[in-house]
Amino acid sequence: MSSPVYTLEMKNISKRFAGVDALRAVDFTVQGGEIHALLGANGAGKSTLMKILSGAYRYDQGAIVVDGKELIISSPWEAKRAGIHCVYQEVDSALVPQLTVAENIVMDDLSALDGRWWVAPASMRRRAREALARLEVDIDVRRYVSELTLAEKQLVLIARILTQQASTIIFDEPTAPLSEEETRRLFRTIHTLKDEGVACILITHRLPEVIEHSDRVTVMRDGERVFSGPASDLNVGDIVTYMLGKTFDEEFPKTEVPIGETVLEARGLRKGLRVHGVDLQVRRGEILSIVGLVGAGKTELSRLLTGADKPDVGELTFKGRCIRLREPADAVAQGIVSIPEERRKQGVLIEESVERNLSLPLLGKLSVLGFISRHRERINGNGVVASLGIKTPSLRQHVKYLSGGNQQKVAIGKWLHSGADVFVFDEPTKGVDIGAKSDIFRIIGELAVQGKAIIYLTCEFAEGIGIGDRIAVMYDGKIIREFARGEVEQEQLLLYASGGEEVHS
């Protein structure tokens, strides 16, 4: 007779903050041996629900039941004792870089190794190797965590969780910072956990991952559960409709814009081993999508186009004139601006206010007799916040406290009144929820209507097809194919982006 399946139920969960409903009578059930995706736009309530499950918040109403018995979880420690653990995007906050892999893995349970305060290093390393072996991962347990890649750190954190008899693991945006190969490796690990009977809860904005890997899907919107069922019953369009309450086409409309003259042209751009003889041009009112897998050279190309790097060979022509960009300031002076992939490091100053970030490129215009006019700065900030729908308590809020989507809007918004003609977006929706993606698509469309030339570099093929007037495919540092809007499907793009060729019968 088979043993009963582990079942965790959250029943009728409600939570209010300052009189506002964050969750309204939400039911959520996950079973051992399944991958259950929990989805929703920013503010839908999924993070609040999982913080309640992991003990960070107390619910106002409802119950948490495991295998028919109600649990009282009032702290993260109690959640861990119940076998409920979390793997967050920011794994560095959960690990100690100055300690070894073995020390980090057994950190939460040192006393269990030998039953005394002193821990035998050999016993500690053996226990760590056993945990990694369960994940089919080969990492030297004597290495320091500071030497590991982000993907390896995630695996170390998962191995630590396994030493504590985990029954439920919450994966919160685990693949957002990972490469394609690292993502594949992580999902192999998650499937291994599933096969061992662990209940895996997956929070992600990458909807194709949901279809490929999840057994069940729950979608939340505005603090309520709006769908729960088998993943096999859904496609990406269905999920978007549940998350937003409208169809993908309704949320991401493509505005037809008259295409003008060529603004920026690149000929024969080369840089090291990552960019090999790239030719491209983009015109007024046009959105040129450049799609490719991680490592194709998209970011390196964007840096050449915006002055962050100098090409070894090749030339740039801007409005018919040959230009040389020695640094980003040269590009900005010409009217070419960048919204980089690493927005927290390169796109915004996270320790500064929203107001100051939005005014940085405009200091000359906002100054009176050499001093920044706070009045002008405030008027500019209020205008951009309203125009882009930036959600912030005030202009004085530090950017580091904003969501990823709102940080990205600040990175775009600072250029709105700069007079730029060319906007180069490198992975602008990375780590951004579906609702904020919609806003970013709308903003880019409005820039095109204004006659701006847009270069949109992405590894999300659906986005490239959905937003682009032309779609170029980048592989191994080269643009190898180009299509007009409506001429290509995602499957073809993936084939070309992987170095393949179509076979015609």
URJOBEL-V56730 format. One record per residue. N is the residue number from 1. PSI is psi in whole degrees, 0 to 359 (none if undefined). NEAR is the number of other ideal C-beta (glycine too) atoms within 8 Angstrom. Layout:
n=[N:N]
psi=[PSI:PSI]
near=[NEAR:NEAR]
//
This chain:
n=[1:2:3:4:5:6:7:8:9:10:11:12:13:14:15:16:17:18:19:20:21:22:23:24:25:26:27:28:29:30:31:32:33:34:35:36:37:38:39:40:41:42:43:44:45:46:47:48:49:50:51:52:53:54:55:56:57:58:59:60:61:62:63:64:65:66:67:68:69:70:71:72:73:74:75:76:77:78:79:80:81:82:83:84:85:86:87:88:89:90:91:92:93:94:95:96:97:98:99:100:101:102:103:104:105:106:107:108:109:110:111:112:113:114:115:116:117:118:119:120:121:122:123:124:125:126:127:128:129:130:131:132:133:134:135:136:137:138:139:140:141:142:143:144:145:146:147:148:149:150:151:152:153:154:155:156:157:158:159:160:161:162:163:164:165:166:167:168:169:170:171:172:173:174:175:176:177:178:179:180:181:182:183:184:185:186:187:188:189:190:191:192:193:194:195:196:197:198:199:200:201:202:203:204:205:206:207:208:209:210:211:212:213:214:215:216:217:218:219:220:221:222:223:224:225:226:227:228:229:230:231:232:233:234:235:236:237:238:239:240:241:242:243:244:245:246:247:248:249:250:251:252:253:254:255:256:257:258:259:260:261:262:263:264:265:266:267:268:269:270:271:272:273:274:275:276:277:278:279:280:281:282:283:284:285:286:287:288:289:290:291:292:293:294:295:296:297:298:299:300:301:302:303:304:305:306:307:308:309:310:311:312:313:314:315:316:317:318:319:320:321:322:323:324:325:326:327:328:329:330:331:332:333:334:335:336:337:338:339:340:341:342:343:344:345:346:347:348:349:350:351:352:353:354:355:356:357:358:359:360:361:362:363:364:365:366:367:368:369:370:371:372:373:374:375:376:377:378:379:380:381:382:383:384:385:386:387:388:389:390:391:392:393:394:395:396:397:398:399:400:401:402:403:404:405:406:407:408:409:410:411:412:413:414:415:416:417:418:419:420:421:422:423:424:425:426:427:428:429:430:431:432:433:434:435:436:437:438:439:440:441:442:443:444:445:446:447:448:449:450:451:452:453:454:455:456:457:458:459:460:461:462:463:464:465:466:467:468:469:470:471:472:473:474:475:476:477:478:479:480:481:482:483:484:485:486:487:488:489:490:491:492:493:494:495:496:497:498:499:500:501:502:503:504:505]
psi=[127:148:151:149:132:131:126:127:133:118:124:42:126:147:134:142:121:41:1:132:117:326:139:102:55:132:136:129:134:143:155:143:21:154:116:114:130:114:159:153:170:128:4:336:358:320:319:317:316:330:328:316:324:4:2:328:154:138:154:331:149:194:150:123:129:120:42:355:131:136:144:111:107:4:159:326:318:325:315:320:332:2:17:120:162:142:107:164:316:74:336:331:345:354:158:108:334:354:163:170:314:315:322:322:320:7:318:356:39:321:341:351:309:2:18:170:324:135:127:122:322:319:320:316:322:315:320:318:321:319:317:324:325:332:0:44:136:93:132:117:352:351:151:144:330:341:353:156:167:320:320:323:320:317:323:318:319:320:320:317:322:333:350:21:54:137:333:129:128:120:108:104:51:335:357:317:8:154:174:316:319:323:316:317:319:318:330:319:316:321:327:316:317:314:335:358:8:141:119:120:123:120:121:153:355:94:325:329:323:311:320:322:339:149:319:158:134:131:134:149:127:43:7:155:125:347:144:124:184:140:331:343:357:155:176:320:320:315:315:318:317:319:323:343:15:166:164:316:324:324:328:64:147:114:130:125:136:132:129:209:163:131:312:134:137:139:120:33:129:144:110:224:3:338:122:91:53:129:133:161:151:141:166:135:3:144:113:112:131:110:150:162:168:132:1:342:11:312:320:322:317:325:326:322:340:13:3:330:155:136:150:322:154:171:155:137:127:118:40:356:138:130:155:125:111:339:165:328:326:318:316:319:327:329:26:118:157:137:93:164:315:74:324:333:327:339:332:163:101:337:357:167:164:315:313:320:318:342:349:313:354:18:323:317:333:3:150:118:38:358:140:128:113:328:312:321:319:319:316:313:314:321:316:318:317:319:319:354:39:123:108:143:327:167:339:352:133:140:331:340:358:159:165:319:320:328:319:322:324:318:325:316:331:341:356:321:21:349:14:149:334:128:124:112:121:110:57:342:12:126:22:138:167:327:317:327:317:316:319:319:318:316:316:319:320:324:319:319:326:358:10:148:129:129:122:104:128:154:1:99:323:321:315:317:319:327:338:144:326:149:117:144:129:133:129:43:5:149:114:343:154:139:149:161:132:357:350:150:165:320:321:317:316:320:308:320:341:3:11:172:145:143:120:127:none]
near=[2:3:4:6:7:12:12:14:11:14:9:9:16:13:12:9:6:4:4:6:8:9:15:7:10:16:11:12:9:11:11:10:10:11:12:15:14:13:16:11:11:8:6:12:14:11:8:11:15:14:9:17:13:13:14:6:8:5:11:7:7:12:8:16:11:12:7:5:6:6:8:6:13:6:7:8:7:11:13:12:6:10:10:15:13:9:13:9:9:6:12:7:6:7:12:8:8:6:10:10:15:14:10:14:15:15:10:8:9:9:7:5:12:7:5:5:4:5:10:8:7:6:10:14:11:8:13:14:10:8:13:14:8:10:13:7:9:3:11:5:12:7:10:10:15:6:5:12:6:10:11:9:13:13:15:15:13:13:15:14:11:10:12:11:5:11:12:14:14:13:12:11:11:12:12:11:6:12:8:10:6:12:11:8:10:14:11:9:13:13:10:11:12:12:7:7:7:12:14:13:13:15:13:14:10:8:12:7:13:16:11:6:10:13:7:13:15:12:13:16:13:7:11:11:10:7:8:10:7:8:11:4:6:12:6:11:8:9:14:13:11:12:14:12:6:6:8:10:6:7:10:11:7:8:7:3:9:4:8:9:5:8:12:15:10:15:8:10:15:12:10:7:3:8:14:9:10:14:9:11:8:13:11:11:12:14:12:14:15:16:15:12:9:6:6:12:14:14:11:13:14:16:9:15:14:13:12:10:8:6:10:7:7:13:7:13:12:13:6:5:6:6:9:6:13:6:8:10:7:12:14:13:6:9:10:16:14:14:14:12:8:7:13:8:5:6:12:12:8:9:6:9:10:17:11:10:13:13:14:9:9:11:9:5:7:11:10:6:4:4:6:9:9:6:6:11:13:10:8:13:13:9:8:14:14:7:8:12:8:12:6:10:3:6:11:6:11:9:15:7:5:13:9:11:14:12:15:16:15:15:12:14:13:15:11:9:8:10:5:11:11:16:14:13:12:12:11:13:11:7:8:12:12:11:12:17:14:11:12:15:12:8:11:15:13:8:10:14:9:6:7:12:14:14:15:15:15:15:11:8:12:8:13:15:14:10:13:12:9:12:15:13:15:15:13:7:12:10:11:7:7:7:10:7:10:3:6:7:6:8:6:9:15:9:10:13:14:8:6:6:5:6:4:3:2]
//
